Amino acid sequence: MEYNFFRTTVELNGEQDETMNTEITIRPYAGESQPNIRAFASLCFNGVFVCDNIRIVEDGDKLFVSMPRRRIRADEYRDICHPVKREFREQLYAAILEAYQQSEQEQNVE
């Protein structure tokens, strides 16, 4: 089985304006069990911390980012990891969605 992925590196501003080198890997998803999932993303912060299984989800005509989560009860989920500060969350989610759109453009060129 061949796995296609797209990888890009962005710089995000953390606390006290320190820059984090963040590698974003996008893996397209075309599963039938969850048709609203468009891709999975992985993040690597400064080459020392990885966050996998971030979902890029389509709801109607809008895309959004869903952090990895686990089931607590039958109808309740809790994020395993997530940005704490609003500014960083907005920056991170925008970078993930931009990487996804770049991966889509790259696939359409091939």
Summary of the structure (lengths in Angstrom):
residues: 110
radius of gyration: 14.5
end to end distance: 18.5
largest distance: 44.1
contacts: 263
relative contact order: 0.19
helix: 25%
strand: 47%
